Structures are given as C-alpha cells and as structure tokens.
Amino acid sequence: MAAEQSGAACQWDTGTTSRPLAEHLALEKSLLENALAQHPSVAACAVIGIPSAEWGEAVHAIVVPKPGAGVGNDELVAHCRTLIAGYKCPRTIEQRDALPLSGTGKILKTELRKPFWAGRDTRIG
C-alpha cells in the first residue's frame, strides 16, 4: 500500500493504517510508560525521544523510583520485555528524584527534552 500524503508536516505510516507516524510513536511511548509504571519500584516515569545519530531519534525513559526502592536499569528493561516487545523497550534509562510538573500535575516533557536537543537546528519528534 502506498503512503498517503497530505499537508501535514509528518511522515505517514506505510503499513495497514494511514495514521501519521508521529501519532504511532506517541502510542508506542504510551505503551512503554504503562509498562514501566507497572514495576513495583517505580513511582513515576516519562518516555521521550532523544537525538540518535543512527535513527534520528531514540527512546529514552526517565524514571523516579519509589522512596527506599533500589532498582537497576537492567531490571526495568527486563520488566518491560515481559509486557511489551523487546524492540519497544527503551535504549537508555535515566533515574531522577523528581519529574517537572505543571500546575495541574502533568509531566512537562518539553522540559525533559530541552537539554538533549539544545543547540540543534532541527528536532525530530
């Protein structure tokens, strides 16, 4: 099936659906966030795209462990692999004490992306 095109500034998924590729990636990030959140040691998490020389953008997870819970990144990836396909798992995981939140409690992913994309002329995702 040929890819459809429109005035949208994004690529199109050339599979059996005609939704934009950007929408498809947002769904994948949501699946990964749900998988990470199910780990008993995870208090909060977010998944963002960061620059990748090979792919343009790579999946990066940011995790806030529950107080007193020690969890390794390898354990988190192994946990994700029990819930979702291995290729959907994060390439890198970063642990932090907190995530930036808006006044309504929404995670500010734009703030999480800033340091990774600073100084670049273009940004994917």
C-alpha positions in Angstrom: 0.0 0.0 0.0 1.5 3.3 -0.9 1.9 6.0 1.7 -0.7 8.7 1.7 0.4 12.3 1.8 -1.3 15.5 2.9 -0.3 18.9 4.1 0.7 17.5 7.5 4.3 18.1 8.5 5.0 14.5 9.4 5.7 11.1 7.8 3.0 8.6 7.2 2.9 5.0 8.5 3.0 2.9 5.3 1.5 -0.2 7.0 -2.1 -1.1 7.0 -3.2 2.1 8.7 -3.0 5.6 7.4 -2.3 7.4 10.7 0.7 9.7 10.9 4.0 8.1 12.0 4.2 10.7 14.8 0.9 9.5 16.2 2.1 5.9 16.0 5.3 6.8 18.0 3.2 8.6 20.6 1.2 5.4 21.1 4.4 3.4 21.5 5.8 5.8 24.1 2.5 5.5 26.0 2.7 1.7 26.0 6.3 1.9 27.3 5.3 4.3 30.1 2.5 2.0 31.1 4.9 -1.0 31.2 7.4 1.0 33.3 4.7 2.3 35.7 3.7 -1.3 36.5 7.1 -2.1 38.1 6.6 -2.1 41.9 9.6 0.2 42.4 8.6 2.9 40.0 6.8 6.0 41.4 6.7 7.9 38.1 8.1 7.8 34.6 8.2 9.5 31.3 9.4 8.5 27.9 10.8 10.9 25.4 12.7 10.9 22.1 16.4 12.0 22.3 18.9 12.6 19.4 20.3 9.5 17.8 23.0 9.6 15.1 21.8 6.2 13.7 18.0 6.7 13.9 17.4 10.4 14.2 15.6 9.8 17.5 15.9 7.1 20.2 13.6 6.1 23.0 14.8 7.4 26.4 13.0 6.6 29.7 13.2 8.8 32.8 12.2 7.0 36.0 11.5 8.2 39.5 12.0 5.3 41.9 9.7 5.0 45.0 11.4 6.2 48.2 13.8 3.5 49.5 13.4 1.3 46.4 16.6 0.4 44.7 16.0 -0.7 41.1 18.5 -1.1 38.3 18.0 -0.1 34.7 18.6 -3.7 33.5 15.8 -4.8 35.8 13.5 -2.2 34.4 14.3 -3.2 30.8 13.8 -6.9 31.7 10.4 -6.0 33.3 9.4 -4.1 30.1 10.3 -7.1 28.0 7.8 -9.3 29.9 5.0 -6.8 28.9 5.9 -5.4 25.5 8.1 -6.4 22.6 11.8 -6.1 23.1 12.2 -3.6 20.2 9.8 -1.2 22.0 11.9 -1.1 25.2 14.0 2.0 26.0 17.5 2.2 24.6 18.5 4.3 27.7 17.0 4.9 31.1 17.8 7.7 33.5 16.8 7.8 37.1 15.9 11.1 38.8 14.5 12.3 42.1 11.5 14.0 40.5 9.9 15.0 37.2 9.0 18.5 36.3 5.2 19.0 36.7 2.8 21.7 35.5 0.4 23.4 37.9 -2.1 20.7 37.2 0.3 17.9 37.8 1.1 16.9 34.2 4.6 15.9 33.4 6.4 18.6 31.4 8.0 16.5 28.7 9.2 19.7 26.9 11.4 20.5 29.9 12.7 16.9 29.9 13.7 17.1 26.2 15.4 20.6 26.4 18.8 19.5 27.5 19.0 16.7 24.9 18.0 18.9 21.9 19.8 22.2 23.0 22.0 23.7 20.3 20.4 21.7 17.4 18.9 23.3 14.3 16.3 20.7 13.9 14.4 18.4 16.2 12.6 15.2 15.4 9.5 14.2 17.3 
